[in-house]
């Protein structure tokens, strides 16, 4: 495999067939875990924002748990977007079946934010565990800015960043039974892609970007936020709430020159459109 650069990721075209589709039982179990995980997500951001009568858009809504949570917390309209159609289908079913009292507030779309026809209509954009997968971040942020009202918020938390101990999400490199930190960096892109293909019969990925990893570092995200015209309201690196016992050590090491890229696991950021 040729050496890859970030420029290669800009030419990447998302293919949802590269990603495993869960059966109904697995999807329900995952959804229920995400309902609980939503509470952890807000704690890491210092608590949920005031969604009362707000228009909210979620990027990478997956099975719908966080969008549903925003509606429960008082949002008047919630739009959930995801690029995997089966997850959107599940989200529509689950909100109709389990949350009929707020179903009229929520809409789920198999759609890229770059394609949505909104302008200055959204009060809050939320996104959980998605930004580490977005290839053309600059374009996405321009679209977020377009849909947000002036002064509107972008609230995002995501992990793990690619160069952190389990930045390949902990299993692609060497198989689920083994979790060795930074193993994916030792194997290199070609090794990770080959391992992923072995573990997912019928899937043929050719690039690390096909696996959904943009390989961006903290400074890349911060530069992109500034370039797009957002100001940082708050940022937490390596959030400690409900984290592993190693997180305090990783947070400390992330402040050591030369180690930041390899020890920055998560970013939880609140940004305002200026």
Protein Blocks (a to p, Z undefined) as FASTA:
>chain_A
ZZddfklmmmpccdfklpccddfklmmmmmmmmmmmmmmmmmmnopaadfehpacddehk
lnommmmmmmmnopabdcdddfbfklmmmmmmmmmmmmmmlmmmpccddddfklpccehk
afbdcdehklmmpmblmlmmmmmmmmpcghiacdddddddfklmklnnopmmnojkbcce
hklmmnommlmmmmmmmmmghiacfbfklnopaoiafklmmmmmmmnopacfbdcehife
hpafklmmmmmmmmpghjlmmmmmbdcdddddZZ
